[in-house]
Amino acid sequence: MSEPRKYELTDEVKTVSGPGGRKVTLRRIRALRDIPRHFVKAGQLGGWVEGTHNLSQYDDCWVADEACVYDNAAVNDNAYVYGHAVVRDSAYVGNQARVHGSAILEDTVHVEGQAEVAEYARLKDYCQIDGRAMISGMARIEGSVTVSDLAAVTSRAVLKGCVEVRNGAVVEEHAHISGFVTLSGRVRISGHTQIKIDGKLPLLLSGETRIDGFAVIRDVEDIITISPVGSEGGTLTAYAALLPFSQKARRTGRIQAGIGITRGCFHGSLEDFRRRLKYEQTVGSPSHQRAFYDVLIPVVVKRLKARVEQMQAQIDRYYKAHPAVEIKDAAHVLENDRCLLDVQKLLIGN
């Protein structure tokens, strides 16, 4: 004997815009049995679907509130779509995944496992979200991106291309990653970081790698990670970056290219890092650590010097073409002037 129906389509309808601007008529659903997993009682109204092909009659999957599922999209297993979320085209939500807030899934996006897509996140193309991954904020994900395990993409982060984020890695704030990039482990990419890897070699970042500020990474040669370092045995990450608040930038009124450093809770330029090491020497840091950094810093400089010089040449050409542009102060750079982001896009190739 077949399992009794879980819900029915009511006579309440509304029209939304589908692919190509065509109008799609949706109908609100009503539960025919209790669904304790989602606190649904028999007779309770749910969200909106185009037809019974959008929401399985089996298991405990449910569409609630003002959420909409239409076209060839499907919600199966024990998945839950609620709030004002939209699932359309051929997108799929299964297992125990949750999609809510004002999130939008389109094209052939798959969200499974115990993954969660929330707030104003938008996913398109062939994205795969699995495990206990969390997508939130105003994150944008497109292409063949995979986010899995305990990874998180939040704030205004953007992922495109063949990016893979897994095993607890975090991409946040205004970070933008595209191309062939894999992040695994306790990696954290934040700030206005721009990573675009279109070369023959993919970029793999793992461990406790952290990138912040205005990093500009076009190639695997634009970054170096060294671990373990310091008394805490952490990871030192050095990368090509824009340094809008360096002493030279403040003196000249122009953005400078340089080397960005993160280590533990420290984030800043190579010059800032050197000053930090000098201060640590005055408070009695072990001599063997000082000797280690004396060897390490020249290696970092040798690795990134050519790329930084190339970036600075491009920046100088930008200012030659835009002679009226200059830095007035930190607030001016971040709030009133687009030159910093314009330069970063120029260097990354957007």
C-alpha positions in Angstrom: 0.0 0.0 0.0 1.4 3.4 -0.9 2.1 6.0 1.8 -0.8 8.5 2.2 -0.2 12.0 0.8 1.7 14.4 3.0 0.2 17.6 1.6 -2.3 19.0 -0.9 -2.4 22.0 -3.2 -4.9 24.6 -2.1 -6.8 27.1 -4.3 -4.7 30.0 -3.1 -2.5 31.1 -6.0 0.1 33.7 -6.8 2.2 34.5 -9.9 6.0 34.9 -10.0 8.5 35.4 -12.9 10.2 32.4 -14.2 13.1 31.9 -16.7 12.9 34.2 -19.7 10.4 36.4 -17.9 7.6 33.9 -18.3 4.9 33.9 -15.6 4.6 31.0 -13.3 1.5 30.3 -11.2 2.2 28.9 -7.7 -0.2 27.3 -5.3 0.1 27.3 -1.5 0.3 23.8 0.1 -1.5 22.5 3.2 -0.3 19.6 5.4 -2.4 16.5 5.6 -0.4 15.0 8.4 1.8 16.1 11.3 5.5 16.7 10.5 7.0 16.9 14.0 10.6 17.4 12.6 9.5 20.9 11.3 6.8 21.6 13.9 4.0 21.3 11.3 0.5 20.2 12.2 -2.0 18.6 10.0 -4.1 21.3 8.3 -1.4 23.9 8.6 -0.7 26.0 5.5 2.8 25.9 4.0 4.7 27.7 1.3 4.3 27.8 -2.4 5.0 25.3 -5.2 4.3 25.1 -8.9 3.2 21.4 -8.6 3.6 18.2 -6.7 6.9 17.5 -8.6 8.5 20.3 -6.5 8.0 18.7 -3.1 8.1 15.0 -2.4 5.1 13.4 -0.7 7.4 11.1 1.2 9.6 11.6 4.2 9.5 14.9 6.2 10.6 17.5 3.6 8.6 20.7 3.8 8.2 24.2 2.3 6.9 26.8 4.8 6.1 30.5 5.2 6.4 32.4 1.9 9.2 30.2 0.4 8.7 29.3 -3.3 9.8 26.2 -5.2 9.0 26.0 -8.9 10.2 25.1 -12.4 12.0 21.7 -12.2 13.4 22.4 -8.7 12.9 19.7 -6.1 12.8 19.4 -2.3 13.2 15.8 -1.0 14.1 13.7 2.0 13.9 15.7 5.2 14.9 19.1 3.7 13.3 22.3 4.9 12.8 25.4 2.8 11.2 28.4 4.6 11.2 32.2 5.1 11.2 33.9 1.8 13.7 31.5 0.1 13.4 30.7 -3.6 14.4 27.4 -5.2 13.9 27.4 -9.0 15.1 26.1 -12.3 16.6 22.6 -11.6 18.0 23.3 -8.2 17.8 20.5 -5.6 17.5 20.5 -1.8 17.8 17.1 -0.1 18.8 15.1 3.0 18.5 17.4 6.0 19.5 20.6 4.3 17.9 24.0 5.2 17.3 26.9 2.9 15.8 30.0 4.5 15.8 33.8 4.8 15.8 35.4 1.4 18.3 32.9 -0.1 18.0 32.0 -3.8 19.0 28.7 -5.5 18.9 28.5 -9.2 20.2 26.6 -12.2 21.4 23.1 -11.1 22.6 23.9 -7.6 22.5 21.0 -5.1 22.3 21.5 -1.4 22.4 18.3 0.6 23.7 16.8 3.9 23.0 19.1 6.8 24.1 22.2 4.9 22.4 25.5 5.5 21.8 28.4 3.1 20.5 31.5 4.7 19.9 35.3 4.7 20.5 36.9 1.3 22.9 34.2 -0.2 22.5 33.5 -3.9 23.8 30.3 -5.6 23.7 29.5 -9.3 25.2 27.3 -12.0 26.5 23.9 -10.8 27.4 24.6 -7.1 27.4 21.7 -4.7 26.8 22.4 -1.0 27.1 19.5 1.3 28.0 18.2 4.8 27.5 20.9 7.5 28.5 23.8 5.3 27.0 27.2 6.0 26.3 29.9 3.3 25.0 33.1 4.7 25.1 36.9 4.5 25.1 38.2 1.0 27.4 35.5 -0.3 27.4 34.9 -4.0 28.5 31.5 -5.4 28.5 30.4 -9.0 30.3 28.1 -11.4 31.4 24.6 -10.3 32.1 25.6 -6.7 31.9 23.0 -3.9 31.5 23.9 -0.2 31.4 21.0 2.2 32.0 19.6 5.7 32.1 22.5 8.2 33.1 25.2 5.8 31.5 28.6 5.8 31.0 31.3 3.2 29.5 34.5 4.6 29.2 38.3 4.5 29.8 39.6 1.0 32.2 36.9 -0.1 32.1 35.8 -3.8 33.2 32.3 -5.1 33.4 31.6 -8.8 34.9 28.9 -11.1 36.3 25.6 -9.7 36.7 26.7 -6.1 36.5 24.1 -3.3 36.0 25.1 0.3 36.0 22.2 2.9 36.9 20.9 6.3 36.1 24.1 8.3 37.6 26.7 6.0 36.0 30.2 6.1 35.6 32.8 3.4 34.1 36.0 4.7 33.8 39.8 4.4 34.6 41.1 0.9 36.8 38.2 -0.2 36.6 37.3 -3.9 37.9 33.9 -5.0 37.8 32.5 -8.5 39.6 29.9 -10.7 41.2 26.7 -9.5 41.5 27.1 -5.7 41.1 24.6 -2.8 40.8 25.7 0.8 40.9 23.1 3.5 41.2 23.0 7.2 41.4 26.2 9.4 42.0 28.5 6.5 40.4 31.9 6.8 40.2 34.3 3.8 38.8 37.7 4.7 39.1 41.5 4.2 39.2 42.6 0.6 41.3 39.6 -0.6 41.2 38.9 -4.3 42.4 35.5 -5.5 42.1 34.6 -9.1 44.0 31.5 -10.3 43.7 30.8 -14.0 47.2 29.2 -14.4 48.3 25.7 -15.0 48.8 25.0 -11.3 45.9 25.1 -8.8 46.3 26.9 -5.5 45.9 24.7 -2.4 45.7 26.4 1.0 45.4 24.3 4.2 46.4 24.3 7.8 46.0 27.6 9.6 46.6 29.8 6.6 45.0 33.3 7.0 44.8 36.0 4.3 43.4 39.4 5.1 43.5 43.1 4.0 43.9 43.9 0.3 45.7 40.7 -0.9 46.1 40.3 -4.7 46.9 36.7 -5.6 47.0 35.7 -9.3 49.4 32.8 -9.1 50.7 30.2 -6.7 54.0 32.2 -6.6 52.1 35.2 -5.1 51.8 33.5 -1.7 54.0 31.5 0.7 53.0 29.7 3.9 55.5 28.5 6.5 54.6 26.4 9.5 55.2 25.9 12.4 56.5 29.3 13.5 56.5 31.3 16.7 56.1 30.1 20.3 52.5 29.0 19.5 53.7 26.8 16.5 51.3 28.6 14.1 51.4 29.5 10.4 53.1 32.5 8.9 51.4 33.5 5.6 53.0 36.1 3.3 51.4 37.3 0.1 51.4 40.1 -2.5 49.1 42.9 -1.4 48.1 46.5 -1.7 49.2 48.6 1.3 47.0 51.7 1.4 47.9 52.7 4.9 51.7 52.1 4.8 54.0 55.0 5.8 55.0 55.5 2.2 51.3 55.6 1.1 50.5 58.2 3.6 53.6 60.2 2.7 53.0 60.1 -1.1 49.2 60.0 -1.2 49.4 56.9 -3.4 48.6 53.2 -2.8 51.7 51.1 -2.6 52.3 47.4 -3.4 54.0 45.3 -0.8 54.1 42.1 1.2 51.3 41.3 3.6 51.9 39.1 6.6 49.6 37.2 8.9 50.9 35.2 11.9 48.7 34.3 14.8 46.7 37.4 15.7 49.1 39.7 13.7 48.1 41.1 10.4 49.9 43.9 8.5 52.7 44.7 6.1 56.2 43.2 6.2 57.5 46.5 7.6 54.9 46.3 10.4 56.0 42.7 11.1 59.6 43.7 11.4 58.7 46.4 13.9 56.7 43.8 15.8 59.7 41.5 15.9 61.9 44.3 17.1 59.5 45.1 19.9 59.3 41.4 20.9 63.1 41.4 21.2 62.9 44.2 23.7 60.5 42.2 25.9 62.7 39.2 25.8 61.6 36.8 23.0 63.9 33.7 22.8 67.0 34.3 20.7 66.4 31.2 18.6 63.1 32.6 17.4 64.9 35.9 16.4 67.5 33.9 14.5 64.7 31.9 12.8 63.0 35.0 11.5 66.4 36.5 10.4 66.6 33.5 8.0 62.9 33.4 7.1 62.2 37.0 6.1 64.8 37.1 3.2 63.2 33.9 1.8 59.8 35.6 1.8 61.2 38.7 0.2 62.9 36.7 -2.5 59.7 34.8 -3.3 57.5 37.8 -3.6 59.8 40.6 -4.7 59.3 40.3 -8.5 55.5 40.1 -8.2 55.4 43.2 -5.9 57.6 45.2 -8.3 55.3 44.2 -11.2 52.2 45.3 -9.2 53.9 48.6 -8.3 54.6 49.3 -12.0 51.0 48.8 -12.8 49.9 51.1 -10.0 52.3 53.8 -11.2 50.7 53.5 -14.7 47.3 53.8 -13.1 48.2 57.1 -11.3 49.8 58.4 -14.5 46.4 57.9 -16.2 44.5 59.3 -13.2 46.7 62.2 -11.9 43.9 63.7 -9.8 43.5 60.5 -7.7 45.3 60.4 -4.3 44.8 59.2 -0.8 43.7 61.8 1.7 43.2 59.6 4.8 42.1 56.1 5.8 38.4 57.1 5.8 38.7 58.7 2.4 40.2 55.4 0.9 37.5 53.2 2.3 34.4 55.4 2.1 34.8 58.1 -0.4 37.2 56.9 -3.1 36.9 53.9 -5.4 40.6 54.1 -6.5 41.8 51.4 -4.1 39.2 48.9 -5.4 39.8 50.0 -8.9 43.5 49.4 -8.6 42.9 46.0 -7.0 40.6 45.0 -9.9 43.2 46.1 -12.4 45.9 44.0 -10.8 43.7 40.9 -10.5 42.5 41.2 -14.0 38.7 41.8 -13.5 
